[in-house]
Amino acid sequence: MQDATAPPAARVSAANALLDRAVGKPRQELEHADSESEPVTVIIREFVKPDGATWE
């Protein structure tokens, strides 16, 4: 993913593979919630570099 000499498509594919392993693949369908169900919880994660800096 960070190899500047690699083709862009290969770098994107590597980034997608890392995200799939780290966070998991997104669900393909949404479940319908009726008015008596629990509210939806949204979790926002921020990925940081090992030195603590954020990705640009």
C-alpha positions, -999 to +999 in steps of 0.1 A: +000+000+000+028+024+008+051+013-020+053+044-043+066+023-072+035+000-072+007+007-096-021+028-081-047+000-086-025-024-066-021+002-038-058+007-036-064-030-035-039-034-007-056-006+013-090-022+008-076-056+020-061-040+051-094-022+059-114-054+054-091-072+079-090-044+104-126-032+105-145-059+087-165-058+055-196-037+055-230-054+057-248-056+023-283-050+036-299-028+062-323-041+087-356-022+091-362-011+127-398-005+139-407+022+164-403-002+194-367-012+185-336+001+201-321+032+185-292+028+160-257+033+174-231+048+151-195+041+158-169+064+142-133+052+143-103+073+135-072+056+122-039+072+133-003+065+123+020+049+148+035+083+157+000+096+166-005+117+135-038+114+116-040+103+079-045+130+053 
